[in-house]
Amino acid sequence: MKASQLRTLDNAALQKQLDDLYQELFNLRFQRAAKQLTNFNRLTEVKRDIARVKTILRERQLAQERGAQ
């Protein structure tokens, strides 16, 4: 998912997306351990999506803290 698409979501939706991505990452790791994973690139994609979501959440947190000061 692109960062521009993620920025349109609110914090609750981003947190839900993050939870879903962590669940998918767990499932992909489990498939890899069981030698059932066929698309190894998906692991990298999911990790990068997690980083994107966490970055946007952190940006919003910092902006909120700067606004409160």
Secondary structure, DSSP 8 states (H G I E B T S, - for coil): --HHHHHTS-HHHHHHHHHHHHHHHHHHHHHHHTT----THHHHHHHHHHHHHHHHHHHHHHHHHHHH-
